[in-house]
């Protein structure tokens, strides 16, 4: 496969000519690891926390798991060809920790794991596609969970630092865009507050777990995660960036929170919701401190950074990665009655809801907590621009999930008009904020192909490519054709011909 690949010419395709967009990064991403890689125990990979979670209590309805996923581990060449034919400039993917360090820092580096990512990186570069690499995205070697409780223990900082160093050393000569950790805010909430992601820790009223404390543990786990990020970024800035010349950032899940009413209290609640969600990881990574609102409402429960830690946490990122899907309403809970969880300090005394007086904030998607609210893109980018002094931003995830309903036929799923409309309207909204001066350097569609969607298994589809679960055949959807057209012609207008679904089944997009 490699020799075949080496015949490819380095063909960097001309990118969008619209001056509002910086050239270089219209792309899309599936992640590797659990979601697309499969090959969960092949070539020296060890069990990750997700492998164990899925095999024991069952992580998704119907017993789905990531054992095979999209089999990207074996089909990556075909997938890279699809990216190339779409005209992508960059591909964002994540490293599976258990594939390159099966036992964390307690064992050897797995040469087969390094080789796998080298093949991906080299083949992307051969086609003029920039690798944009996330070091950690929800998964970790189970051994680190069993040994010391993963992110609840400060030891995890050492393990993450070691992982990051292995990545910089092995791939940093070619990888120029690094993300330390994907969505600490979302992951910590799901794993240590709601207890629905491994290690399934929570307490009432957030959930009913065997172990955990939802009011405290999320703060501890986040603190370790942020320090792990900060230490890895320091290492990169001091030892690798001078010779490798890349950039390093952090990705946050960024809901746009709108006040549910125009009252002063709800407006304050929307600000608090931002602070307790987006500001939670980003403020420390930029200002070296947790948001004031968190300090005020959480008091001594909130861990603090030492002077030395503040120094390396501050300005630890070269760019902010924004994963934006949806807006939600924020409702004040300091004076009015709220849900049991909204009433808690860990939530900033805010209810985050998708509905007001029986009206949804936007159309529903395949995931119940995500709604289509295009204006949210412009709003969140402007908010982040203002709060963080226009630090360079990448939209690292933005996408539309459709439910995979049993009665739907392939051609219905492939004729994904709603996904095209979603991206068209969100991109238009993004363009507005860029015209107003937001320093957005790139946009990644989530995702290239349908993949394993955590707790939803394969019941929800985000891809521009449909993946047949039996044969794993990838079929370009209407959105793939639209995106290719957008990248080639720089047009947000839907290709009129593309609405004739039949044409989509031809091979010309692949
Ligand atoms: C995560 C992805 C996930 C997507 C859709 C993001 O929060 O980074 O892993 O697939 O949301 O749920």
Boltz pocket constraint, residues with backbone or C-beta under 6 A from the ligand:
constraints:
  - pocket:
      binder: B
      contacts: [[A, 182], [A, 183], [A, 186], [A, 253], [A, 323], [A, 367], [A, 397], [A, 452], [A, 453]]
      max_distance: 6.0
